[in-house]
Amino acid sequence: MASGWRARAGETREDPPGARPPSGAKTIGSRTVGRARLAVVLAAGAMLGLAYLLSAEFRAEANRAAAILWRGDVSGLRDYILSYGAWAPVVSALLMILQALAAPLPAFLITFANGLAFGAFWGGVLSLASASLAAATSFWLARALGRGPVEALVGRTGLESADRWFERWGTYAVLAARLVPILSFDVISFAAGLTRMPFWGFFAVTVIGAAPATFAYAYLGERAPQYVQALLFAFGVVIAGAVVAAVVRRRRAGKPVP
């Protein structure tokens, strides 16, 4: 085994990362922390849900942002972000978190828009910071909620694929996933939260692995935003191919196809 948490990639955990507590007192304390995290997550989710249901303005803005992301309209997304003036970087970061929670929206759309709006360098810095924040959000959501809710959010098949990725790469799973653009890093972030992997180790390799592609996309966003349609087409082809391969593999193994 490559590490202490590698063999537990698919395990639901409420305990914080690190070694198993040596005493009953520490175990109780860990469970208390886990329940506190869960309470915070549920309260935040309830507040957002109520805001969406009760506030027509909030609902309209959320629907507008989601529609622009789904269309792959980089210019429209740039205009949407800049329409918030001084709050534009905050809105961009919130959109990055939204796409992490609403997979399979591709994050590079927001990075392209940031490059178009703020330039290659500052757009890249903003995208790297917000993508790292989105990954941290996914990590802590998984650690607070456990495997069942995460499966409902990202799908059992995607999470099982992430489990196999961790089994193959061990400690380097997060870094390797960040360096392979066709992989859904959001699913990897959720899966990492279900392991014993220390958060700061996860966060460090996230930043290191994400930096090259992030600045490259920001540069293309500033210089050649028209390439986003080609990337979206490639993204769709890869996803379709992965689905077909997964179906064929499950049928050959005699397993039911979800």
C-alpha positions as CSV (number, residue, x, y, z in Angstrom):
1,M,0.0,0.0,0.0
2,A,1.2,3.5,-0.9
3,S,-0.2,5.1,2.2
4,G,-2.3,4.6,5.3
5,W,-5.4,6.1,3.8
6,R,-5.1,4.5,0.3
7,A,-6.9,1.3,1.3
8,R,-9.8,3.3,2.6
9,A,-10.6,5.3,-0.5
10,G,-14.2,4.2,-0.6
11,E,-14.8,4.3,3.1
12,T,-17.3,6.7,4.7
13,R,-15.7,8.6,7.5
14,E,-16.9,11.1,10.0
15,D,-13.6,11.2,11.9
16,P,-11.1,13.9,11.1
17,P,-7.9,12.9,9.1
18,G,-5.0,11.3,10.9
19,A,-4.3,8.2,12.9
20,R,-7.1,6.3,14.6
21,P,-7.7,7.8,18.1
22,P,-6.0,5.7,20.8
23,S,-8.6,6.4,23.5
24,G,-12.3,6.4,23.9
25,A,-12.3,10.1,24.9
26,K,-10.7,11.1,21.6
27,T,-13.1,8.9,19.7
28,I,-16.1,10.7,21.3
29,G,-14.4,14.1,20.6
30,S,-13.9,13.1,16.9
31,R,-17.6,12.1,16.6
32,T,-18.6,15.4,18.2
33,V,-16.5,17.3,15.7
34,G,-18.0,15.3,12.8
35,R,-21.6,16.0,14.0
36,A,-20.8,19.7,14.3
37,R,-19.5,19.7,10.7
38,L,-22.6,17.9,9.6
39,A,-24.8,20.4,11.4
40,V,-23.0,23.3,9.8
41,V,-23.3,21.8,6.3
42,L,-27.0,21.1,6.7
43,A,-27.7,24.6,8.1
44,A,-25.9,26.2,5.2
45,G,-27.7,24.0,2.7
46,A,-31.1,24.8,4.3
47,M,-30.3,28.5,4.2
48,L,-29.4,28.4,0.5
49,G,-32.5,26.2,-0.3
50,L,-34.8,28.7,1.5
51,A,-33.2,31.6,-0.3
52,Y,-33.8,29.9,-3.6
53,L,-37.4,29.1,-2.8
54,L,-38.4,32.4,-1.1
55,S,-36.4,35.0,-3.0
56,A,-37.4,35.5,-6.6
57,E,-34.3,37.7,-7.2
58,F,-31.9,35.0,-5.8
59,R,-33.6,32.3,-7.8
60,A,-33.5,34.4,-11.0
61,E,-29.7,35.1,-10.6
62,A,-29.0,31.4,-9.8
63,N,-30.9,30.2,-12.8
64,R,-29.3,32.8,-15.1
65,A,-25.8,31.8,-14.0
66,A,-26.6,28.1,-14.5
67,A,-28.0,28.7,-17.9
68,I,-24.9,30.7,-19.1
69,L,-22.7,27.9,-17.8
70,W,-24.7,25.2,-19.5
71,R,-24.6,27.1,-22.8
72,G,-20.9,27.5,-22.7
73,D,-21.2,31.2,-23.4
74,V,-17.8,32.6,-22.4
75,S,-18.6,36.1,-23.4
76,G,-21.9,36.1,-21.7
77,L,-20.3,34.6,-18.6
78,R,-17.6,37.4,-18.7
79,D,-20.3,40.0,-18.9
80,Y,-22.3,38.4,-16.1
81,I,-19.2,38.3,-13.8
82,L,-18.2,41.9,-14.6
83,S,-21.8,43.2,-14.0
84,Y,-21.2,42.8,-10.3
85,G,-18.5,45.5,-10.3
86,A,-16.2,45.3,-7.3
87,W,-17.9,42.0,-6.3
88,A,-17.0,40.4,-9.6
89,P,-14.1,38.2,-8.2
90,V,-16.4,37.0,-5.4
91,V,-19.1,36.1,-7.9
92,S,-16.6,34.3,-10.0
93,A,-15.4,32.2,-7.0
94,L,-19.0,31.4,-6.1
95,L,-19.6,30.2,-9.6
96,M,-16.6,28.0,-9.4
97,I,-18.0,26.4,-6.2
98,L,-21.4,26.0,-7.9
99,Q,-19.9,24.1,-10.8
100,A,-18.1,21.8,-8.3
101,L,-21.4,20.9,-6.7
102,A,-23.3,20.7,-10.0
103,A,-21.0,18.3,-11.9
104,P,-20.5,17.7,-14.8
105,L,-20.3,21.5,-15.5
106,P,-16.7,22.0,-16.7
107,A,-14.6,24.4,-14.6
108,F,-12.5,25.6,-17.5
109,L,-15.5,27.7,-18.7
110,I,-15.2,30.0,-15.7
111,T,-11.4,30.0,-16.1
112,F,-11.8,31.1,-19.7
113,A,-14.2,33.8,-18.7
114,N,-11.8,35.0,-15.9
115,G,-9.0,35.3,-18.5
116,L,-11.3,37.3,-20.8
117,A,-12.5,39.5,-17.9
118,F,-9.3,40.1,-15.9
119,G,-6.4,39.1,-18.2
120,A,-4.3,35.9,-18.3
121,F,-2.4,36.6,-15.1
122,W,-5.0,37.9,-12.7
123,G,-7.7,35.7,-14.3
124,G,-5.4,32.7,-13.7
125,V,-4.7,33.8,-10.1
126,L,-8.4,34.2,-9.4
127,S,-9.3,30.9,-11.1
128,L,-6.6,29.0,-9.2
129,A,-7.7,30.4,-5.9
130,S,-11.4,29.8,-6.5
131,A,-10.9,26.3,-8.0
132,S,-8.8,25.4,-4.8
133,L,-11.6,26.8,-2.7
134,A,-14.2,24.7,-4.6
135,A,-12.0,21.6,-4.1
136,A,-11.8,22.3,-0.4
137,T,-15.6,22.7,-0.2
138,S,-16.1,19.4,-1.9
139,F,-13.5,17.7,0.4
140,W,-15.2,19.0,3.6
141,L,-18.7,18.3,2.4
142,A,-17.7,14.6,1.8
143,R,-16.0,14.4,5.1
144,A,-19.0,15.9,6.9
145,L,-21.8,14.0,5.0
146,G,-20.3,10.6,4.4
147,R,-20.5,8.3,1.4
148,G,-24.2,7.9,1.0
149,P,-25.0,11.6,0.4
150,V,-21.9,12.0,-1.7
151,E,-23.0,9.1,-3.9
152,A,-26.4,10.8,-4.4
153,L,-24.6,14.0,-5.3
154,V,-22.0,12.8,-7.8
155,G,-23.4,9.3,-8.7
156,R,-22.2,5.9,-7.6
157,T,-20.5,5.1,-10.8
158,G,-18.4,8.3,-10.7
159,L,-17.4,7.7,-7.1
160,E,-16.5,4.0,-7.8
161,S,-14.3,5.3,-10.6
162,A,-12.6,7.7,-8.2
163,D,-12.1,4.8,-5.7
164,R,-10.3,2.8,-8.4
165,W,-8.2,5.9,-9.1
166,F,-7.1,6.2,-5.5
167,E,-6.4,2.4,-5.4
168,R,-4.1,2.8,-8.4
169,W,-2.3,6.0,-7.5
170,G,-2.4,6.2,-3.7
171,T,-0.9,9.3,-2.3
172,Y,-0.5,10.8,-5.8
173,A,-4.2,10.4,-6.8
174,V,-5.1,14.0,-6.3
175,L,-2.1,15.4,-8.1
176,A,-2.4,12.9,-11.0
177,A,-6.1,13.8,-11.4
178,R,-5.3,17.5,-11.6
179,L,-2.7,16.9,-14.3
180,V,-5.2,14.9,-16.5
181,P,-7.7,17.5,-17.8
182,I,-10.3,15.0,-18.9
183,L,-10.9,13.7,-15.4
184,S,-13.6,15.2,-13.2
185,F,-11.6,16.6,-10.4
186,D,-14.7,17.5,-8.5
187,V,-15.5,13.8,-8.0
188,I,-11.9,13.2,-7.0
189,S,-12.2,16.0,-4.4
190,F,-15.3,14.4,-2.9
191,A,-13.7,11.0,-2.9
192,A,-10.6,12.4,-1.1
193,G,-12.8,13.7,1.6
194,L,-13.9,10.1,2.3
195,T,-10.4,9.0,3.0
196,R,-7.9,9.6,5.8
197,M,-5.9,12.0,3.6
198,P,-4.9,15.1,5.6
199,F,-6.7,18.2,4.3
200,W,-3.5,20.3,3.9
201,G,-1.8,17.6,1.9
202,F,-4.9,17.5,-0.3
203,F,-5.0,21.3,-0.6
204,A,-1.3,21.6,-1.5
205,V,-1.3,19.0,-4.3
206,T,-4.6,20.6,-5.6
207,V,-2.9,23.9,-6.0
208,I,0.3,22.5,-7.5
209,G,-1.6,20.2,-9.9
210,A,-4.2,22.8,-11.0
211,A,-1.8,25.7,-11.7
212,P,-0.5,24.7,-15.1
213,A,-3.9,24.0,-16.8
214,T,-5.5,27.0,-15.0
215,F,-3.1,29.5,-16.3
216,A,-3.1,27.9,-19.8
217,Y,-6.9,28.2,-19.9
218,A,-6.8,31.8,-18.6
219,Y,-4.3,32.7,-21.3
220,L,-6.6,31.1,-24.0
221,G,-9.5,32.9,-22.5
222,E,-7.8,36.3,-23.0
223,R,-6.2,35.5,-26.4
224,A,-8.5,33.0,-28.1
225,P,-11.9,32.5,-26.4
226,Q,-13.3,30.9,-29.5
227,Y,-11.5,27.7,-28.6
228,V,-13.9,27.1,-25.8
229,Q,-16.4,25.5,-28.2
230,A,-13.7,23.0,-29.3
231,L,-12.9,22.2,-25.7
232,L,-16.6,21.7,-24.9
233,F,-16.9,19.4,-27.9
234,A,-13.9,17.4,-26.7
235,F,-15.3,17.3,-23.2
236,G,-18.6,15.9,-24.5
237,V,-16.8,13.3,-26.6
238,V,-14.7,12.1,-23.6
239,I,-17.7,11.9,-21.3
240,A,-19.7,9.9,-23.9
241,G,-16.7,7.6,-24.5
242,A,-16.3,7.1,-20.8
243,V,-20.0,6.2,-20.3
244,V,-19.9,3.7,-23.2
245,A,-16.7,2.1,-21.9
246,A,-18.2,1.8,-18.4
247,V,-21.4,0.2,-19.8
248,V,-19.4,-2.3,-21.9
249,R,-17.2,-3.1,-19.0
250,R,-20.1,-3.8,-16.7
251,R,-21.9,-5.9,-19.2
252,R,-18.9,-8.0,-19.8
253,A,-18.5,-8.5,-16.1
254,G,-22.2,-9.5,-15.8
255,K,-23.0,-6.6,-13.6
256,P,-26.3,-4.5,-14.0
257,V,-26.0,-1.2,-15.9
258,P,-27.4,1.7,-13.8
